[in-house]
Amino acid sequence: MEKKPLYIQILIRLAFLILPIVALYFLVVFNYNPHEHDVNGEHRHTMGPMFGFVIFSSIIAGIWLIAIIIELIYKHFNTDKRVAYWLIFLVLMASLGILFFI
């Protein structure tokens, strides 16, 4: 079996994080009507489902982070160490992102 280049492997792993969050974002944007709660013609926008979006996005990011850590443990016992170093970088960046997000 032919190995994929390193940048393709990293892009695939990032796609597993980005695609569900983008799908969730489009679900929120296309299903929420900000003018639904207007009273007597007053033009008011509410935050709507943004709290749920933040919660579900953090759940998606947490599951992705756990999956990358599991893959790191697997790669530790494998011979290909180049991918493991990039996975460590991704875990550190995701952990910093979650740290600053909270």
VEXDREN-2710 file (C-alpha; in Angstrom, 1 decimal):
% VEXDREN-2710
k/r/px/py/pz
1/MET/0.0/0.0/0.0
2/GLU/1.4/3.4/-1.0
3/LYS/1.7/6.0/1.7
4/LYS/0.1/9.4/1.3
5/PRO/2.3/12.5/1.5
6/LEU/2.5/14.1/4.9
7/TYR/0.6/17.3/4.0
8/ILE/-2.3/15.2/2.7
9/GLN/-2.5/13.2/5.9
10/ILE/-2.5/16.5/8.0
11/LEU/-5.2/18.0/5.7
12/ILE/-7.4/14.9/6.1
13/ARG/-7.1/15.1/9.9
14/LEU/-8.0/18.8/9.8
15/ALA/-10.9/18.1/7.6
16/PHE/-12.3/15.8/10.2
17/LEU/-12.4/18.8/12.5
18/ILE/-13.5/21.6/10.1
19/LEU/-16.2/19.8/8.1
20/PRO/-18.5/19.0/11.1
21/ILE/-18.2/22.5/12.5
22/VAL/-18.9/24.1/9.1
23/ALA/-21.9/21.7/8.7
24/LEU/-23.2/22.7/12.2
25/TYR/-22.7/26.4/11.3
26/PHE/-24.7/26.1/8.1
27/LEU/-27.4/24.2/10.0
28/VAL/-27.7/27.1/12.5
29/VAL/-27.5/29.9/9.8
30/PHE/-30.1/28.4/7.5
31/ASN/-32.6/27.2/10.2
32/TYR/-32.7/30.2/12.5
33/ASN/-34.9/33.3/11.8
34/PRO/-33.7/36.3/13.8
35/HIS/-36.9/38.2/13.2
36/GLU/-39.1/35.4/14.7
37/HIS/-39.2/37.1/18.1
38/ASP/-40.1/40.7/16.9
39/VAL/-42.8/42.2/19.0
40/ASN/-45.1/44.9/17.5
41/GLY/-42.7/45.7/14.6
42/GLU/-39.7/46.3/16.9
43/HIS/-36.6/45.2/15.2
44/ARG/-34.6/43.1/17.6
45/HIS/-32.2/40.3/17.1
46/THR/-31.5/37.7/19.6
47/MET/-28.5/35.5/19.9
48/GLY/-30.7/32.5/19.2
49/PRO/-29.0/29.2/19.0
50/MET/-25.4/30.6/19.3
51/PHE/-25.0/29.1/22.8
52/GLY/-25.9/25.7/21.4
53/PHE/-23.5/26.2/18.5
54/VAL/-20.7/27.0/20.9
55/ILE/-21.5/23.9/23.0
56/PHE/-21.7/21.6/20.1
57/SER/-18.6/23.0/18.4
58/SER/-16.7/22.4/21.6
59/ILE/-18.0/18.9/21.8
60/ILE/-16.9/18.3/18.2
61/ALA/-13.4/19.8/18.9
62/GLY/-13.1/17.7/22.1
63/ILE/-14.0/14.4/20.3
64/TRP/-11.5/15.3/17.6
65/LEU/-8.8/16.1/20.2
66/ILE/-9.4/12.7/21.9
67/ALA/-9.2/10.9/18.5
68/ILE/-6.0/12.6/17.7
69/ILE/-4.5/11.7/21.1
70/ILE/-5.6/8.1/20.5
71/GLU/-3.9/8.2/17.1
72/LEU/-0.8/9.6/18.7
73/ILE/-0.6/6.7/21.1
74/TYR/-1.0/4.3/18.2
75/LYS/1.7/6.2/16.2
76/HIS/4.1/6.0/19.2
77/PHE/4.4/2.3/18.6
78/ASN/4.5/2.6/14.8
79/THR/7.6/3.1/12.8
80/ASP/6.5/6.3/11.1
81/LYS/7.4/9.1/13.5
82/ARG/7.1/12.1/11.1
83/VAL/3.3/12.0/11.3
84/ALA/3.4/11.6/15.1
85/TYR/5.4/14.9/15.4
86/TRP/2.7/16.7/13.3
87/LEU/0.0/15.1/15.4
88/ILE/1.7/16.4/18.6
89/PHE/1.7/19.9/17.0
90/LEU/-2.0/19.6/16.2
91/VAL/-2.8/18.5/19.7
92/LEU/-0.8/21.4/21.2
93/MET/-2.6/23.9/18.9
94/ALA/-6.0/22.5/19.6
95/SER/-5.3/22.5/23.4
96/LEU/-4.2/26.1/23.2
97/GLY/-7.3/27.0/21.2
98/ILE/-9.5/25.3/23.8
99/LEU/-7.6/26.9/26.6
100/PHE/-8.1/30.4/25.2
101/PHE/-11.7/29.7/24.2
102/ILE/-12.6/28.9/27.7
END
